[in-house]
Amino acid sequence: MISRPGFIMNKSIKVRGTVGDPGRSIRRWRTNLGMTQRELAKKVGKTQGFISQIELNRIELSTEEYDKISAAMGLKTEKLLSSVC
């Protein structure tokens, strides 16, 4: 397990049933920052379809993938996964 201030994560995090609705939080942050799925995908080395699947909560992400996505948006992972934008 990986320990972070405020919560503990397993190496792989199931998208459904974790902190609120991570896909929705990622979408909110991305759109509030004026970023398209394609732009975010390019920054994290993934496809636009992959980002879409994340936002729809259809796939599992590793802690490292959450970290990459949050860094691409200039956020800390904890802030990204919070439902507050």
C-alpha positions in Angstrom: 0.0 0.0 0.0 1.0 3.6 -0.6 0.3 6.0 2.2 -0.5 9.6 1.5 -1.6 12.3 3.8 -5.3 11.9 4.3 -5.8 8.4 2.9 -4.1 5.1 2.0 -4.2 3.7 -1.5 -3.5 0.3 -2.9 -1.0 0.1 -5.8 -4.0 -0.3 -8.2 -7.2 1.7 -7.4 -10.6 0.6 -8.5 -12.3 3.6 -10.1 -15.8 2.7 -8.9 -16.3 3.0 -5.2 -13.2 5.1 -4.4 -13.1 8.7 -3.3 -16.4 10.0 -4.6 -16.5 9.8 -8.4 -13.0 10.1 -9.7 -13.9 10.2 -13.3 -16.3 13.0 -12.7 -13.7 14.9 -10.7 -11.1 14.5 -13.5 -13.6 15.7 -16.1 -14.6 18.7 -13.9 -11.0 19.7 -13.3 -10.1 19.2 -17.0 -13.0 21.3 -18.3 -12.5 24.0 -15.7 -8.9 24.3 -16.8 -10.0 24.6 -20.4 -8.3 21.4 -21.5 -9.7 18.9 -24.0 -9.5 15.2 -23.6 -7.1 15.1 -26.5 -4.8 17.7 -24.8 -4.8 15.8 -21.5 -4.2 12.5 -23.3 -1.2 13.9 -25.1 0.3 15.2 -21.8 0.0 11.8 -20.2 1.0 9.7 -23.2 -2.4 8.1 -23.6 -5.2 8.3 -26.2 -8.3 10.5 -26.1 -10.4 7.3 -25.8 -8.5 6.3 -22.7 -9.3 9.6 -21.0 -12.9 9.2 -22.0 -13.0 5.8 -20.4 -11.5 7.2 -17.2 -14.1 10.0 -17.1 -16.9 7.4 -17.5 -15.4 5.3 -14.7 -15.0 2.3 -17.0 -11.4 1.4 -16.2 -9.1 1.0 -13.2 -6.1 3.3 -12.8 -2.9 2.8 -10.9 -1.7 5.3 -8.4 1.0 6.3 -10.9 -1.6 7.0 -13.6 -3.6 9.2 -11.2 -0.3 11.0 -10.4 0.5 11.5 -14.1 -3.0 12.9 -14.8 -2.9 15.3 -11.8 0.6 16.5 -12.7 -0.6 17.1 -16.3 -3.3 19.4 -14.9 -0.9 21.1 -12.4 -2.7 19.6 -9.4 -1.8 17.3 -6.5 -3.4 13.9 -6.7 -5.4 14.5 -3.5 -6.9 17.6 -4.9 -7.7 16.0 -8.3 -9.6 13.2 -6.5 -11.5 15.5 -4.3 -14.9 16.4 -5.6 -14.2 20.1 -5.0 -13.1 22.1 -8.1 
